[in-house]
Amino acid sequence: MRQRGVASVRRVCGASFAAVVGLWLAPMNGAVAQANPPSPGGAIGLGNRGWSAADTNREASASELEFSARAGGASDYIYRGVTLSDHGPAAGAAFETRFGPLYAGTTVATVKLPTQPAAEFTFAGGIRPKIATIDFDVGVTYFAYPGERLPGETNGINYWEAVIRGDRHIGEQVRIAAGYAWSPNVSNTGAWSQYVAAGVGYDVPGRLLPQNLAVSFTAAAGYSWFGNQAAQLGGFPLPAYLNWQAGVTFTHKAFNLDLRYYDTNLSKENCFVFTGDPNARPGGRVNLVTNPDGLVSNWCGAAFVVKAWFAFN
């Protein structure tokens, strides 16, 4: 693609930043009565966004109307190794309604993106059936970014995605999960996106822990790849990349604390192409198609995140 300067690149990448299928990693579980041991809140994150229930260490729901809510904060808002808050703190909240295997929910989270939206909102619905020994989740999510001050050439980055994942217990303590997500027009760029991920979790036996405390160790890795963006955005695909994360979640009644490490294999140059980081600096390798000024960004590198939230059923 023939570039029209850094401003054009930033418009392209700004529209692409919130692209990529999936929701941010989000361990979640409801509060448990004090008389019972808490259920581990450390779900296996497969690249789902902030405060949604898509990455939930959940039990099968009965055929009755149920509600859940959660709210908290994090030292950084990261999904698939890429910060959505410029490596600064973020807050979020979620509400979900379930009836048997059916669910619908909404979330809100603070973000700091190149298009400068007021916040990130999601609206999701789907079904979570149990087939044999596997808990499935099949759903659709719409991502909205109201109040964008710099909507760019695409007039905003709102988009929708479809996702399927499966979770399975192996014995009492070990869990595995895998998932796939797809968007036909990720972040309104004209490019399709696909994402595959898998992970594993281990719940520390309750007999080894103090009363009302649960501890879960989880880790996962995923791979994203993309089609070509629209011609007005250059017509080139966003860079494909791997991401991985690992950490531990502590659950005490309704309170959850997660300590987690994130990283990707994106170069600093491709990180700028992917994020449109407005604070990117020169000095990297020049790519005449995607990054003619050789700008580099640290938005995709290694990060350690502390996240705390309250969850209620």
Secondary structure as UniProt FT lines:
FT   HELIX           6..17
FT   TURN            34..35
FT   TURN            50..51
FT   STRAND          65..74
FT   STRAND          78..79
FT   TURN            80..81
FT   STRAND          82..83
FT   TURN            86..87
FT   STRAND          90..99
FT   TURN            100..101
FT   STRAND          102..109
FT   TURN            114..115
FT   STRAND          120..127
FT   STRAND          130..131
FT   TURN            132..133
FT   STRAND          134..144
FT   TURN            146..147
FT   HELIX           152..154
FT   STRAND          159..170
FT   TURN            171..173
FT   STRAND          174..183
FT   HELIX           186..188
FT   STRAND          193..203
FT   HELIX           206..208
FT   TURN            211..212
FT   STRAND          213..226
FT   HELIX           231..233
FT   STRAND          241..252
FT   TURN            253..254
FT   STRAND          255..264
FT   HELIX           268..275
FT   TURN            278..279
FT   TURN            288..290
FT   TURN            292..293
FT   TURN            299..300
FT   STRAND          303..312
//
